């Protein structure tokens, strides 16, 4: 176990009110009258399943047994990991009915502060159960819903919950098919919520070319001084949207980890970001992977990093169509910037000058082998670079079949900014 609102069209610019009631099936009508747990979690799970005529799932029972053992050892701050994509044991995915029971088990449980239910079969109905739980629960700090298709309606339940909850610190609703309405609702709520430190809004289902979600999230960043980590992967961000975010970053003094990977940002967007880096003193990790900044964009960044910025620790430019000139410029910036410790460059166009430059950085000890995704080797007197399984969030979507799933080198972003460890 690990420790530690009514549908609106895409053109809507202000989020409507959240639904006033959450759907409650007949078998869950006894929610308020259900008894509090007396024995262990697995015993309470068994009793609730029998009471609701619900199938008892061995996988959940096994996980709860492990948690019971940890509680008996006196451990606190436990994360209940019921991920549906675990390859190391037989998994039966959690449904909305199962999730209702888990929410009952977690009600005011002082030992569990994290819940990971990524890649299960939880819909908007299940999201309503979690939102209802979190309106009153004060012990749960981390919730990961990644890959559950809660869609726009489910996202609205969570946004409405954040108007009330003052204890949740990390929320991951990435790849949950959120709509424009719910993304705007999250941005609106976070102008007031001052407890959420990490938020994952990856891959919403957006329509249109106006980058409306980015405009609202940028407005949120101007006023929010609590958010530390923000993931906006696959938001269809272009240079105009990047400028909106950069304008906000001039005023924001809390964000340390910005993920804008898998978007449509080019060299013009890097002009804005490089200018921000000249004055921003809080950003520590930037993920630009799978954009198209090319040589010019890399040169803008390297100039800012070499001459001005001394706070950025990690930069990922994986698969950005950068050639030797830009890659060498980034390597040169590391020689004058003592703070930049992690750089990830795989998927670009390596020439011999690039290969030699990064080989020299590694051999002289300026770039540690665990802090980059390439490794030099020599064949017939020529230096080449091989890919290494390191990155900012290498295991965000999958877990390895062996070894440590949360190793610092594979998930360096979460190591450098630990508030987002379970996002």
C-alpha positions as CSV (number, residue, x, y, z in Angstrom):
1,X,0.0,0.0,0.0
2,X,1.1,3.5,-0.5
3,X,1.2,5.9,2.3
4,X,1.9,8.7,2.8
5,X,-23.7,22.3,-12.6
6,X,-27.4,21.5,-15.9
7,X,-25.4,21.1,-19.1
8,X,-24.1,24.3,-20.9
9,X,-22.6,24.5,-24.4
10,X,-18.9,25.1,-25.0
11,X,-19.5,28.7,-25.7
12,X,-20.7,29.4,-22.2
13,X,-18.5,31.9,-20.4
14,X,-19.8,31.6,-16.8
15,X,-20.5,28.4,-15.0
16,X,-24.1,27.9,-13.8
17,X,-24.9,26.8,-10.3
18,X,-24.0,23.2,-9.3
19,X,-26.8,20.6,-9.2
20,X,-28.6,21.0,-5.9
21,X,-29.1,17.2,-5.4
22,X,-27.1,14.2,-6.2
23,X,-28.7,11.0,-7.6
24,X,-29.4,8.3,-4.9
25,X,-30.4,4.8,-5.9
26,X,-32.8,2.8,-3.8
27,X,-30.1,0.6,-2.3
28,X,-28.2,3.7,-1.1
29,X,-31.2,5.3,0.6
30,X,-30.1,4.2,4.0
31,X,-26.9,6.2,3.8
32,X,-27.6,8.4,6.8
33,X,-28.8,5.6,9.0
34,X,-26.0,3.2,8.4
35,X,-24.0,2.3,11.5
36,X,-20.5,3.5,12.0
37,X,-17.8,0.7,11.7
38,X,-17.0,-1.2,14.9
39,X,-14.5,-3.8,13.7
40,X,-11.9,-3.7,10.9
41,X,-12.4,-2.2,7.5
42,X,-12.8,-5.5,5.8
43,X,-15.4,-6.6,8.3
44,X,-17.3,-3.4,7.8
45,X,-17.1,-3.8,4.0
46,X,-18.5,-7.3,4.3
47,X,-21.4,-6.1,6.5
48,X,-22.3,-3.3,4.1
49,X,-22.2,-5.7,1.1
50,X,-24.5,-8.1,2.9
51,X,-26.9,-5.3,4.0
52,X,-27.1,-4.0,0.4
53,X,-27.1,-7.4,-1.3
54,X,-23.9,-6.2,-3.1
55,X,-21.3,-8.6,-4.5
56,X,-18.3,-8.9,-2.3
57,X,-15.2,-8.3,-4.4
58,X,-12.1,-10.2,-3.3
59,X,-9.7,-7.5,-4.7
60,X,-11.3,-4.8,-2.5
61,X,-11.4,-7.2,0.5
62,X,-7.7,-7.9,0.0
63,X,-6.8,-4.2,-0.1
64,X,-8.9,-3.5,3.0
65,X,-7.1,-6.3,4.8
66,X,-3.7,-4.7,4.0
67,X,-5.0,-1.4,5.3
68,X,-6.3,-3.1,8.5
69,X,-2.8,-4.5,9.1
70,X,-1.2,-1.1,8.6
71,X,-3.7,0.5,11.1
72,X,-2.9,-2.3,13.6
73,X,0.8,-1.2,13.3
74,X,-0.2,2.3,14.3
75,X,0.3,3.8,10.9
76,X,-1.6,6.9,9.8
77,X,-1.8,8.9,6.6
78,X,-2.6,5.8,4.6
79,X,-3.6,5.9,0.9
80,X,-6.3,3.4,0.0
81,X,-5.2,2.2,-3.4
82,X,-7.9,0.5,-5.4
83,X,-6.5,1.4,-8.8
84,X,-8.1,-0.6,-11.7
85,X,-4.9,-0.8,-13.8
86,X,-2.7,-2.8,-11.4
87,X,-0.8,-5.5,-13.4
88,X,0.7,-7.2,-10.3
89,X,-2.5,-8.9,-9.1
90,X,-5.9,-9.9,-10.4
91,X,-8.1,-6.8,-10.5
92,X,-11.9,-6.5,-10.7
93,X,-12.7,-2.9,-11.5
94,X,-14.7,-0.8,-9.0
95,X,-18.2,0.2,-10.1
96,X,-20.5,3.0,-8.8
97,X,-22.1,0.7,-6.3
98,X,-18.7,-0.5,-5.0
99,X,-17.6,3.2,-4.7
100,X,-20.7,4.0,-2.6
101,X,-19.6,1.4,-0.1
102,X,-16.0,2.6,-0.1
103,X,-17.3,6.1,0.6
104,X,-19.2,4.8,3.6
105,X,-16.1,3.1,4.8
106,X,-14.0,6.2,4.5
107,X,-16.5,8.4,6.3
108,X,-14.5,10.2,9.1
109,X,-11.9,7.4,9.1
110,X,-8.9,9.1,10.9
111,X,-6.3,6.7,9.5
112,X,-6.9,7.1,5.7
113,X,-6.1,10.4,4.1
114,X,-5.8,9.3,0.4
115,X,-8.0,7.5,-2.1
116,X,-6.7,6.2,-5.4
117,X,-9.5,4.8,-7.7
118,X,-8.0,5.5,-11.1
119,X,-9.0,3.5,-14.2
120,X,-12.2,2.0,-12.8
121,X,-15.8,2.0,-13.9
122,X,-17.0,5.0,-11.9
123,X,-19.4,7.4,-13.7
124,X,-21.0,10.7,-12.7
125,X,-23.2,8.9,-10.2
126,X,-20.0,7.6,-8.4
127,X,-18.6,11.1,-8.6
128,X,-21.7,12.4,-6.7
129,X,-21.0,9.9,-3.9
130,X,-17.4,11.1,-3.6
131,X,-18.5,14.8,-3.7
132,X,-21.1,14.1,-1.0
133,X,-18.5,12.4,1.2
134,X,-16.0,15.3,0.8
135,X,-18.6,17.9,1.7
136,X,-18.4,16.7,5.3
137,X,-15.2,14.6,5.5
138,X,-12.2,16.5,7.0
139,X,-9.6,13.7,6.9
140,X,-9.3,12.9,3.2
141,X,-6.5,14.9,1.7
142,X,-5.8,13.3,-1.7
143,X,-8.3,11.9,-4.3
144,X,-7.3,10.4,-7.6
145,X,-10.1,9.7,-10.1
146,X,-7.9,9.5,-13.2
147,X,-9.5,7.7,-16.2
148,X,-13.0,7.3,-14.7
149,X,-15.6,8.7,-17.2
150,X,-17.4,11.0,-14.8
151,X,-17.8,13.5,-17.7
152,X,-19.0,17.0,-17.4
153,X,-21.8,16.3,-14.9
154,X,-19.4,14.5,-12.5
155,X,-16.9,17.3,-12.8
156,X,-19.6,19.8,-11.8
157,X,-20.3,17.7,-8.6
158,X,-16.6,18.0,-7.6
159,X,-16.5,21.8,-8.4
160,X,-19.5,22.3,-6.2
161,X,-17.9,20.3,-3.5
162,X,-14.8,22.5,-3.5
163,X,-17.0,25.4,-2.5
164,X,-17.6,23.7,0.8
165,X,-14.6,21.4,1.5
166,X,-11.7,23.0,3.2
167,X,-9.4,20.0,3.7
168,X,-8.8,18.4,0.3
169,X,-5.3,19.3,-0.9
170,X,-4.9,17.2,-4.1
171,X,-7.5,16.3,-6.7
172,X,-6.9,14.4,-9.9
173,X,-9.7,14.4,-12.5
174,X,-7.5,13.9,-15.5
175,X,-8.7,11.8,-18.4
176,X,-12.2,11.9,-17.0
177,X,-13.9,13.4,-20.1
178,X,-14.6,16.7,-18.3
179,X,-16.5,19.3,-20.4
180,X,-15.8,23.0,-20.9
181,X,-18.5,23.8,-18.3
182,X,-16.8,21.8,-15.5
183,X,-13.3,23.1,-16.4
184,X,-14.6,26.7,-16.1
185,X,-16.4,25.7,-12.9
186,X,-13.1,24.5,-11.4
187,X,-11.3,27.7,-12.4
188,X,-14.1,29.8,-10.9
189,X,-14.1,27.8,-7.6
190,X,-10.4,28.0,-7.2
191,X,-10.4,31.8,-7.2
192,X,-11.9,31.3,-3.7
193,X,-10.7,27.9,-2.5
194,X,-7.4,28.3,-0.7
195,X,-6.7,24.6,0.3
196,X,-6.2,22.8,-3.0
197,X,-2.5,22.6,-3.7
198,X,-2.5,20.1,-6.6
199,X,-5.0,19.8,-9.5
200,X,-5.0,17.6,-12.6
201,X,-7.3,18.6,-15.4
202,X,-5.7,16.6,-18.1
203,X,-7.5,15.8,-21.4
204,X,-10.9,17.4,-21.1
205,X,-13.4,17.1,-24.0
206,X,-13.2,20.7,-25.4
207,X,-14.7,22.1,-28.6
208,X,-13.9,25.4,-30.4
209,X,-10.7,27.2,-31.1
210,X,-11.0,30.1,-28.6
211,X,-9.0,28.4,-25.8
212,X,-11.7,29.4,-23.3
213,X,-10.6,27.0,-20.6
214,X,-7.1,28.5,-20.7
215,X,-8.5,32.0,-20.3
216,X,-10.4,31.0,-17.2
217,X,-7.6,29.1,-15.7
218,X,-5.2,32.0,-16.3
219,X,-7.6,34.3,-14.6
220,X,-7.7,31.9,-11.6
221,X,-3.9,31.8,-11.3
222,X,-3.9,35.6,-11.0
223,X,-5.9,35.4,-7.8
224,X,-5.0,32.0,-6.4
225,X,-2.0,32.0,-4.1
226,X,-2.3,28.5,-2.8
227,X,-2.1,26.2,-5.9
228,X,1.3,24.6,-6.2
229,X,0.8,22.1,-9.1
230,X,-1.3,22.4,-12.2
231,X,-1.6,19.8,-15.0
232,X,-3.1,21.1,-18.3
233,X,-2.0,18.3,-20.6
234,X,-4.1,17.9,-23.9
235,X,-6.0,21.2,-23.5
236,X,-5.3,22.2,-27.1
237,X,-3.3,25.2,-25.8
238,X,-1.8,27.3,-28.6
239,X,0.4,30.4,-28.4
240,X,-2.5,32.7,-27.5
241,X,-3.4,30.4,-24.6
242,X,0.2,30.2,-23.5
243,X,0.3,34.0,-23.4
244,X,-2.8,34.0,-21.1
245,X,-1.1,31.6,-18.7
246,X,2.2,33.6,-18.8
247,X,0.3,36.9,-18.1
248,X,-1.1,35.2,-15.0
249,X,2.3,33.9,-13.9
250,X,3.7,37.4,-13.5
251,X,1.2,37.8,-10.6
252,X,1.2,34.3,-9.2
253,X,3.6,33.5,-6.4
254,X,2.6,30.0,-5.5
255,X,2.7,27.7,-8.6
256,X,5.8,25.5,-8.6
257,X,4.9,22.8,-11.2
258,X,3.3,23.7,-14.5
259,X,2.4,20.9,-16.9
260,X,1.4,22.0,-20.5
261,X,2.6,18.9,-22.3
262,X,0.8,17.5,-25.4
263,X,-0.5,20.8,-26.6
264,X,0.1,23.0,-29.7
265,X,2.6,25.5,-28.3
266,X,5.3,26.7,-30.7
267,X,8.3,29.1,-30.5
268,X,6.0,32.2,-30.1
269,X,4.7,30.8,-26.9
270,X,8.3,30.4,-25.7
271,X,8.9,34.1,-26.1
272,X,6.2,34.7,-23.4
273,X,7.5,31.9,-21.1
274,X,11.1,32.9,-21.4
275,X,10.1,36.5,-20.4
276,X,8.2,35.1,-17.4
277,X,11.2,33.0,-16.3
278,X,13.3,36.2,-16.1
279,X,11.3,37.5,-13.2
280,X,9.4,34.5,-11.8
281,X,11.0,33.0,-8.6
282,X,8.5,30.2,-7.8
283,X,8.3,27.9,-10.8
284,X,10.5,24.8,-10.3
285,X,9.2,22.3,-12.8
286,X,7.9,23.0,-16.4
287,X,6.7,20.2,-18.6
288,X,6.6,21.2,-22.3
289,X,6.8,17.7,-23.7
290,X,5.1,16.9,-27.0
291,X,4.7,20.5,-28.3
292,X,6.6,22.1,-31.1
293,X,8.9,24.8,-29.8
294,X,11.8,23.9,-32.2
295,X,15.2,25.5,-32.2
296,X,14.0,29.1,-31.8
297,X,11.9,28.2,-28.7
298,X,14.7,26.3,-27.1
299,X,17.0,29.3,-27.7
300,X,14.6,31.6,-26.0
301,X,14.4,29.3,-23.0
302,X,18.2,28.8,-22.8
303,X,18.8,32.6,-22.8
304,X,16.5,33.1,-19.9
305,X,17.9,30.1,-18.0
306,X,21.5,31.1,-18.6
307,X,21.3,34.8,-17.7
308,X,18.3,35.3,-15.4
309,X,16.4,32.4,-13.9
310,X,17.9,30.7,-10.9
311,X,14.8,28.8,-9.5
312,X,13.8,26.3,-12.2
313,X,15.0,22.9,-11.3
314,X,13.5,20.7,-14.1
315,X,12.6,21.2,-17.7
316,X,11.1,18.6,-20.2
317,X,11.2,19.4,-23.9
318,X,10.7,15.8,-25.0
319,X,9.5,15.5,-28.7
320,X,9.5,19.2,-29.6
321,X,11.2,19.0,-33.0
322,X,14.3,20.6,-31.6
323,X,17.5,20.1,-33.6
324,X,21.2,20.3,-32.6
325,X,21.4,24.1,-32.3
326,X,18.6,24.4,-29.7
327,X,19.6,21.3,-27.8
328,X,23.2,22.4,-27.5
329,X,22.0,25.9,-26.3
330,X,20.0,24.2,-23.5
331,X,23.1,22.2,-22.5
332,X,25.2,25.3,-22.4
333,X,22.7,27.0,-20.1
334,X,23.2,24.2,-17.6
335,X,26.9,25.2,-17.3
336,X,26.1,28.7,-16.1
337,X,22.8,27.8,-14.2
338,X,23.6,25.9,-11.0
339,X,19.9,25.3,-10.1
340,X,18.7,23.5,-13.2
341,X,19.3,19.9,-12.3
342,X,16.9,17.9,-14.5
343,X,16.5,18.1,-18.3
344,X,14.7,15.6,-20.6
345,X,15.3,15.8,-24.3
346,X,14.5,12.4,-25.9
347,X,12.4,12.5,-29.1
348,X,14.2,15.4,-30.7
349,X,16.8,15.5,-33.5
350,X,20.2,14.6,-32.2
351,X,23.3,15.5,-34.2
352,X,26.9,14.8,-33.1
353,X,27.3,18.1,-31.3
354,X,24.2,17.4,-29.3
355,X,25.4,13.9,-28.4
356,X,28.8,15.2,-27.3
357,X,27.4,18.1,-25.3
358,X,25.1,15.9,-23.2
359,X,27.7,13.2,-22.9
360,X,30.1,15.8,-21.5
361,X,27.5,17.1,-19.0
362,X,27.0,13.6,-17.7
363,X,30.6,12.7,-17.5
364,X,31.7,15.9,-15.7
365,X,28.9,15.3,-13.1
366,X,26.9,18.4,-14.0
367,X,24.0,16.3,-15.2
368,X,23.3,13.2,-13.1
369,X,22.3,10.1,-15.0
370,X,19.0,9.8,-12.9
371,X,18.1,13.4,-13.9
372,X,17.8,12.9,-17.6
373,X,16.3,10.5,-20.1
374,X,19.4,9.9,-22.2
375,X,22.6,7.9,-21.6
376,X,25.7,8.2,-23.8
377,X,27.6,5.2,-25.3
378,X,30.4,5.0,-27.8
379,X,30.5,3.0,-31.0
380,X,33.6,3.1,-33.3
381,X,34.7,6.3,-31.7
382,X,31.4,8.1,-32.1
383,X,29.1,9.1,-29.2
384,X,25.5,8.2,-29.3
385,X,22.6,8.7,-26.9
386,X,20.2,5.9,-25.7
387,X,16.9,6.5,-24.1
388,X,16.6,5.8,-20.4
389,X,13.2,5.4,-18.6
390,X,13.5,8.6,-16.6
391,X,11.1,11.6,-16.7
392,X,8.9,14.0,-14.8
393,X,5.9,11.7,-14.7
394,X,6.9,8.5,-16.4
395,X,4.5,6.3,-14.4
396,X,1.5,8.7,-14.5
397,X,-0.6,6.4,-16.7
398,X,0.9,3.0,-16.1
399,X,2.8,1.0,-13.5
400,X,5.9,-1.1,-14.2
401,X,5.7,-4.9,-14.0
402,X,8.7,-4.9,-11.7
403,X,10.7,-2.5,-9.6
404,X,9.5,0.6,-7.8
405,X,6.4,2.3,-9.3
406,X,7.2,5.6,-7.6
407,X,10.9,5.8,-8.1
408,X,12.3,9.4,-7.9
409,X,14.1,9.1,-11.3
410,X,10.9,8.0,-13.2
411,X,8.7,10.6,-11.5
412,X,11.1,13.4,-10.8
413,X,8.4,16.1,-11.0
414,X,6.6,14.6,-8.0
415,X,9.9,14.3,-6.1
416,X,10.9,17.9,-6.7
417,X,7.4,19.2,-5.9
418,X,6.2,16.5,-3.4
419,X,2.8,18.0,-2.8
420,X,1.7,16.2,-6.0
421,X,3.1,12.8,-5.2
422,X,-0.2,11.0,-5.8
423,X,-1.5,13.1,-8.7
